Amino acid sequence: MDPVLRAAAEAARGFMPPGEGLALHDAALAVPEGGSPMLEIGSYCGKSAVYLGAAARKRGTVLFALDHHRGSEENQPGWEWHEPDLVDPEVGRIDTLPRFRRTVHDAGLEDVVVALVGDSPTVGSRWRIPLSLLFIDGGHGAEPAHRDYELWTPWVEPGGLLAIHDVFPDPADGGRPPYEIYCRALESGRFADVSATGSLRVLRRTA
């Protein structure tokens, strides 16, 4: 990965360890040059968008970064991953969009990273574009995780990639829904394992 962009990704706010971020970037480099766009669900402050955006530029495509920017369930007050300084004091709700935009701007990736500000069900119900890569890292509760899987995986084109973050086979290590949708992908017969790095799983659509 370009060292300047790697430094920008690692400096960005977020929860993805560098090894997983580099694995995500390297996986994205495998999509066809000039092909279908990539899409991530759950952008937060832009860390994963830099890893994927850097690869999208090299492959001559774009990354759609989808997030409502109000924070997932686990980011809300009283939860483990709440960050009070991300709350907009005027409305009393989390707003990560300014941080995301600044991260992408500072990385020089505004030409290849397209922010989609909205919730996954609304956008997903109207989406009609094949994807070369889909990265699921949105809400980790059972309902949002399984809904994202059902709405978005049909748009992964044959030979395209599905990446899922925070996949923990051992329940002691983390929540179950990302692991459950990873298992659903394998059991569907439409996806096969490509790689595993930490909690990141990458699969390829085979059917």
BALOBA-1460 file (C-alpha; in Angstrom, 3 decimals):
// residues 207
<rec num="1" residu="m" x="0.000" y="0.000" z="0.000"/>
<rec num="2" residu="d" x="1.168" y="3.519" z="-0.742"/>
<rec num="3" residu="p" x="3.000" y="4.576" z="2.446"/>
<rec num="4" residu="v" x="1.308" y="7.976" z="2.618"/>
<rec num="5" residu="l" x="-2.156" y="6.442" z="2.350"/>
<rec num="6" residu="r" x="-1.222" y="3.695" z="4.780"/>
<rec num="7" residu="a" x="-0.180" y="6.322" z="7.315"/>
<rec num="8" residu="a" x="-3.450" y="8.181" z="6.755"/>
<rec num="9" residu="a" x="-5.469" y="5.003" z="7.284"/>
<rec num="10" residu="e" x="-3.624" y="4.058" z="10.432"/>
<rec num="11" residu="a" x="-3.994" y="7.578" z="11.842"/>
<rec num="12" residu="a" x="-7.740" y="7.702" z="11.147"/>
<rec num="13" residu="r" x="-10.169" y="7.117" z="13.968"/>
<rec num="14" residu="g" x="-11.734" y="3.675" z="14.023"/>
<rec num="15" residu="f" x="-11.578" y="0.109" z="15.262"/>
<rec num="16" residu="m" x="-9.735" y="-1.784" z="12.514"/>
<rec num="17" residu="p" x="-6.223" y="-3.026" z="13.395"/>
<rec num="18" residu="p" x="-3.547" y="-2.247" z="10.778"/>
<rec num="19" residu="g" x="-3.076" y="-5.899" z="9.804"/>
<rec num="20" residu="e" x="-6.769" y="-6.290" z="9.014"/>
<rec num="21" residu="g" x="-6.830" y="-2.997" z="7.143"/>
<rec num="22" residu="l" x="-3.910" y="-4.037" z="4.954"/>
<rec num="23" residu="a" x="-5.561" y="-7.403" z="4.300"/>
<rec num="24" residu="l" x="-8.744" y="-5.588" z="3.239"/>
<rec num="25" residu="h" x="-6.738" y="-3.327" z="0.939"/>
<rec num="26" residu="d" x="-4.857" y="-6.261" z="-0.577"/>
<rec num="27" residu="a" x="-8.088" y="-8.192" z="-1.156"/>
<rec num="28" residu="a" x="-9.603" y="-5.194" z="-2.935"/>
<rec num="29" residu="l" x="-6.639" y="-5.091" z="-5.308"/>
<rec num="30" residu="a" x="-7.887" y="-8.397" z="-6.732"/>
<rec num="31" residu="v" x="-11.008" y="-6.904" z="-8.336"/>
<rec num="32" residu="p" x="-10.944" y="-6.421" z="-12.130"/>
<rec num="33" residu="e" x="-9.386" y="-3.205" z="-13.374"/>
<rec num="34" residu="g" x="-11.970" y="-0.635" z="-14.414"/>
<rec num="35" residu="g" x="-14.788" y="-2.901" z="-13.287"/>
<rec num="36" residu="s" x="-17.801" y="-2.543" z="-11.033"/>
<rec num="37" residu="p" x="-17.642" y="-0.302" z="-7.962"/>
<rec num="38" residu="m" x="-16.925" y="-1.385" z="-4.410"/>
<rec num="39" residu="l" x="-19.222" y="-0.642" z="-1.484"/>
<rec num="40" residu="e" x="-18.711" y="-0.623" z="2.259"/>
<rec num="41" residu="i" x="-21.475" y="-0.645" z="4.849"/>
<rec num="42" residu="g" x="-20.351" y="1.188" z="7.966"/>
<rec num="43" residu="s" x="-17.796" y="3.937" z="7.375"/>
<rec num="44" residu="y" x="-17.648" y="5.578" z="10.824"/>
<rec num="45" residu="c" x="-14.775" y="8.102" z="10.610"/>
<rec num="46" residu="g" x="-13.248" y="6.817" z="7.373"/>
<rec num="47" residu="k" x="-10.490" y="4.395" z="8.357"/>
<rec num="48" residu="s" x="-11.657" y="1.483" z="6.182"/>
<rec num="49" residu="a" x="-12.576" y="3.910" z="3.386"/>
<rec num="50" residu="v" x="-8.917" y="4.881" z="3.095"/>
<rec num="51" residu="y" x="-7.776" y="1.255" z="2.827"/>
<rec num="52" residu="l" x="-10.465" y="0.488" z="0.239"/>
<rec num="53" residu="g" x="-10.256" y="3.843" z="-1.522"/>
<rec num="54" residu="a" x="-6.538" y="3.385" z="-2.108"/>
<rec num="55" residu="a" x="-7.260" y="0.045" z="-3.779"/>
<rec num="56" residu="a" x="-10.186" y="1.461" z="-5.750"/>
<rec num="57" residu="r" x="-7.908" y="4.106" z="-7.234"/>
<rec num="58" residu="k" x="-5.382" y="1.478" z="-8.323"/>
<rec num="59" residu="r" x="-8.131" y="-0.626" z="-9.909"/>
<rec num="60" residu="g" x="-9.715" y="2.313" z="-11.727"/>
<rec num="61" residu="t" x="-13.036" y="2.142" z="-9.911"/>
<rec num="62" residu="v" x="-14.788" y="3.877" z="-6.995"/>
<rec num="63" residu="l" x="-15.816" y="3.044" z="-3.449"/>
<rec num="64" residu="f" x="-19.305" y="3.896" z="-2.248"/>
<rec num="65" residu="a" x="-19.096" y="4.443" z="1.520"/>
<rec num="66" residu="l" x="-22.529" y="3.941" z="3.084"/>
<rec num="67" residu="d" x="-23.303" y="5.121" z="6.613"/>
<rec num="68" residu="h" x="-26.047" y="7.118" z="8.327"/>
<rec num="69" residu="h" x="-23.269" y="8.594" z="10.509"/>
<rec num="70" residu="r" x="-25.408" y="8.493" z="13.655"/>
<rec num="71" residu="g" x="-23.409" y="5.643" z="15.153"/>
<rec num="72" residu="s" x="-24.234" y="1.962" z="15.511"/>
<rec num="73" residu="e" x="-25.972" y="0.545" z="18.563"/>
<rec num="74" residu="e" x="-22.665" y="-0.088" z="20.307"/>
<rec num="75" residu="n" x="-21.603" y="3.569" z="19.807"/>
<rec num="76" residu="q" x="-24.544" y="5.035" z="21.722"/>
<rec num="77" residu="p" x="-24.350" y="6.479" z="25.282"/>
<rec num="78" residu="g" x="-24.013" y="3.770" z="27.893"/>
<rec num="79" residu="w" x="-22.407" y="1.268" z="25.502"/>
<rec num="80" residu="e" x="-18.804" y="0.106" z="25.446"/>
<rec num="81" residu="w" x="-17.749" y="1.895" z="22.258"/>
<rec num="82" residu="h" x="-19.378" y="5.268" z="22.906"/>
<rec num="83" residu="e" x="-17.164" y="8.283" z="22.142"/>
<rec num="84" residu="p" x="-18.752" y="11.410" z="23.655"/>
<rec num="85" residu="d" x="-16.754" y="13.879" z="21.570"/>
<rec num="86" residu="l" x="-18.518" y="12.600" z="18.433"/>
<rec num="87" residu="v" x="-21.901" y="13.816" z="19.719"/>
<rec num="88" residu="d" x="-23.270" y="16.939" z="18.015"/>
<rec num="89" residu="p" x="-24.208" y="19.101" z="21.017"/>
<rec num="90" residu="e" x="-26.880" y="20.985" z="19.085"/>
<rec num="91" residu="v" x="-28.911" y="17.868" z="18.288"/>
<rec num="92" residu="g" x="-27.658" y="15.538" z="21.008"/>
<rec num="93" residu="r" x="-26.813" y="12.737" z="18.573"/>
<rec num="94" residu="i" x="-23.619" y="11.219" z="17.205"/>
<rec num="95" residu="d" x="-22.454" y="12.703" z="13.916"/>
<rec num="96" residu="t" x="-19.378" y="11.087" z="12.374"/>
<rec num="97" residu="l" x="-19.837" y="12.613" z="8.906"/>
<rec num="98" residu="p" x="-17.514" y="15.611" z="9.470"/>
<rec num="99" residu="r" x="-14.760" y="13.276" z="10.681"/>
<rec num="100" residu="f" x="-15.310" y="10.969" z="7.723"/>
<rec num="101" residu="r" x="-15.134" y="13.816" z="5.220"/>
<rec num="102" residu="r" x="-11.976" y="15.192" z="6.783"/>
<rec num="103" residu="t" x="-10.312" y="11.768" z="6.759"/>
<rec num="104" residu="v" x="-11.080" y="11.236" z="3.075"/>
<rec num="105" residu="h" x="-10.059" y="14.792" z="2.197"/>
<rec num="106" residu="d" x="-6.768" y="14.583" z="4.054"/>
<rec num="107" residu="a" x="-5.995" y="11.262" z="2.336"/>
<rec num="108" residu="g" x="-6.604" y="12.867" z="-1.069"/>
<rec num="109" residu="l" x="-9.252" y="10.292" z="-1.966"/>
<rec num="110" residu="e" x="-12.305" y="12.448" z="-2.635"/>
<rec num="111" residu="d" x="-12.172" y="11.518" z="-6.322"/>
<rec num="112" residu="v" x="-12.656" y="7.794" z="-5.625"/>
<rec num="113" residu="v" x="-14.551" y="7.629" z="-2.294"/>
<rec num="114" residu="v" x="-18.212" y="8.586" z="-2.640"/>
<rec num="115" residu="a" x="-20.100" y="9.107" z="0.619"/>
<rec num="116" residu="l" x="-23.639" y="7.722" z="0.729"/>
<rec num="117" residu="v" x="-25.348" y="9.245" z="3.758"/>
<rec num="118" residu="g" x="-28.371" y="7.162" z="4.673"/>
<rec num="119" residu="d" x="-29.413" y="3.962" z="6.372"/>
<rec num="120" residu="s" x="-28.679" y="0.610" z="4.803"/>
<rec num="121" residu="p" x="-32.305" y="-0.584" z="4.400"/>
<rec num="122" residu="t" x="-33.367" y="2.583" z="2.573"/>
<rec num="123" residu="v" x="-30.416" y="2.639" z="0.189"/>
<rec num="124" residu="g" x="-30.247" y="-1.129" z="-0.205"/>
<rec num="125" residu="s" x="-33.900" y="-1.459" z="-1.174"/>
<rec num="126" residu="r" x="-33.231" y="0.822" z="-4.164"/>
<rec num="127" residu="w" x="-29.745" y="-0.318" z="-5.147"/>
<rec num="128" residu="r" x="-29.363" y="-1.774" z="-8.662"/>
<rec num="129" residu="i" x="-25.599" y="-1.767" z="-9.366"/>
<rec num="130" residu="p" x="-23.385" y="-4.898" z="-9.387"/>
<rec num="131" residu="l" x="-20.460" y="-4.764" z="-6.974"/>
<rec num="132" residu="s" x="-16.931" y="-6.055" z="-7.373"/>
<rec num="133" residu="l" x="-16.475" y="-5.975" z="-3.593"/>
<rec num="134" residu="l" x="-18.861" y="-5.638" z="-0.665"/>
<rec num="135" residu="f" x="-17.521" y="-4.930" z="2.823"/>
<rec num="136" residu="i" x="-20.011" y="-5.452" z="5.679"/>
<rec num="137" residu="d" x="-19.048" y="-3.598" z="8.860"/>
<rec num="138" residu="g" x="-22.259" y="-1.872" z="9.881"/>
<rec num="139" residu="g" x="-24.440" y="-2.515" z="12.915"/>
<rec num="140" residu="h" x="-23.378" y="-5.674" z="14.729"/>
<rec num="141" residu="g" x="-26.755" y="-6.474" z="16.258"/>
<rec num="142" residu="a" x="-28.623" y="-9.483" z="14.886"/>
<rec num="143" residu="e" x="-31.216" y="-7.517" z="12.918"/>
<rec num="144" residu="p" x="-28.910" y="-5.037" z="11.132"/>
<rec num="145" residu="a" x="-26.190" y="-7.602" z="10.392"/>
<rec num="146" residu="h" x="-28.541" y="-10.186" z="8.877"/>
<rec num="147" residu="r" x="-30.469" y="-7.477" z="7.031"/>
<rec num="148" residu="d" x="-27.273" y="-6.149" z="5.478"/>
<rec num="149" residu="y" x="-26.363" y="-9.656" z="4.380"/>
<rec num="150" residu="e" x="-29.780" y="-10.230" z="2.796"/>
<rec num="151" residu="l" x="-30.034" y="-6.836" z="1.105"/>
<rec num="152" residu="w" x="-26.543" y="-6.470" z="-0.263"/>
<rec num="153" residu="t" x="-24.913" y="-9.839" z="-1.007"/>
<rec num="154" residu="p" x="-27.128" y="-10.453" z="-4.076"/>
<rec num="155" residu="w" x="-25.351" y="-7.499" z="-5.714"/>
<rec num="156" residu="v" x="-21.896" y="-9.060" z="-5.449"/>
<rec num="157" residu="e" x="-21.116" y="-10.100" z="-9.009"/>
<rec num="158" residu="p" x="-19.835" y="-13.610" z="-9.847"/>
<rec num="159" residu="g" x="-16.161" y="-13.689" z="-8.973"/>
<rec num="160" residu="g" x="-16.614" y="-10.640" z="-6.744"/>
<rec num="161" residu="l" x="-15.572" y="-10.422" z="-3.111"/>
<rec num="162" residu="l" x="-17.483" y="-10.289" z="0.147"/>
<rec num="163" residu="a" x="-15.561" y="-9.064" z="3.207"/>
<rec num="164" residu="i" x="-16.996" y="-9.209" z="6.722"/>
<rec num="165" residu="h" x="-15.426" y="-7.562" z="9.763"/>
<rec num="166" residu="d" x="-15.522" y="-8.618" z="13.423"/>
<rec num="167" residu="v" x="-16.019" y="-12.307" z="12.738"/>
<rec num="168" residu="f" x="-15.310" y="-14.143" z="15.993"/>
<rec num="169" residu="p" x="-15.788" y="-17.940" z="15.994"/>
<rec num="170" residu="d" x="-15.352" y="-17.987" z="19.791"/>
<rec num="171" residu="p" x="-18.282" y="-16.200" z="21.516"/>
<rec num="172" residu="a" x="-15.886" y="-15.083" z="24.261"/>
<rec num="173" residu="d" x="-14.092" y="-12.859" z="21.752"/>
<rec num="174" residu="g" x="-17.013" y="-10.820" z="20.415"/>
<rec num="175" residu="g" x="-20.602" y="-10.617" z="19.242"/>
<rec num="176" residu="r" x="-22.183" y="-13.372" z="17.173"/>
<rec num="177" residu="p" x="-24.037" y="-11.690" z="14.261"/>
<rec num="178" residu="p" x="-20.992" y="-11.032" z="12.015"/>
<rec num="179" residu="y" x="-19.925" y="-14.657" z="12.525"/>
<rec num="180" residu="e" x="-23.469" y="-15.807" z="11.790"/>
<rec num="181" residu="i" x="-23.632" y="-13.997" z="8.461"/>
<rec num="182" residu="y" x="-20.185" y="-15.339" z="7.568"/>
<rec num="183" residu="c" x="-21.554" y="-18.839" z="8.182"/>
<rec num="184" residu="r" x="-24.652" y="-18.013" z="6.132"/>
<rec num="185" residu="a" x="-22.455" y="-16.992" z="3.213"/>
<rec num="186" residu="l" x="-20.561" y="-20.291" z="3.302"/>
<rec num="187" residu="e" x="-23.696" y="-22.374" z="3.799"/>
<rec num="188" residu="s" x="-25.440" y="-20.637" z="0.892"/>
<rec num="189" residu="g" x="-23.121" y="-22.363" z="-1.566"/>
<rec num="190" residu="r" x="-22.587" y="-19.007" z="-3.306"/>
<rec num="191" residu="f" x="-19.402" y="-17.971" z="-1.505"/>
<rec num="192" residu="a" x="-16.076" y="-19.639" z="-0.721"/>
<rec num="193" residu="d" x="-13.332" y="-18.617" z="1.685"/>
<rec num="194" residu="v" x="-10.422" y="-16.587" z="0.336"/>
<rec num="195" residu="s" x="-8.607" y="-15.393" z="3.459"/>
<rec num="196" residu="a" x="-8.834" y="-14.798" z="7.200"/>
<rec num="197" residu="t" x="-6.847" y="-12.084" z="8.974"/>
<rec num="198" residu="g" x="-7.711" y="-11.444" z="12.594"/>
<rec num="199" residu="s" x="-11.464" y="-10.881" z="12.614"/>
<rec num="200" residu="l" x="-11.620" y="-10.077" z="8.883"/>
<rec num="201" residu="r" x="-12.990" y="-12.718" z="6.531"/>
<rec num="202" residu="v" x="-12.838" y="-12.427" z="2.748"/>
<rec num="203" residu="l" x="-14.932" y="-14.670" z="0.510"/>
<rec num="204" residu="r" x="-15.405" y="-14.940" z="-3.251"/>
<rec num="205" residu="r" x="-18.756" y="-15.341" z="-4.966"/>
<rec num="206" residu="t" x="-18.708" y="-18.599" z="-6.885"/>
<rec num="207" residu="a" x="-22.318" y="-18.917" z="-7.984"/>
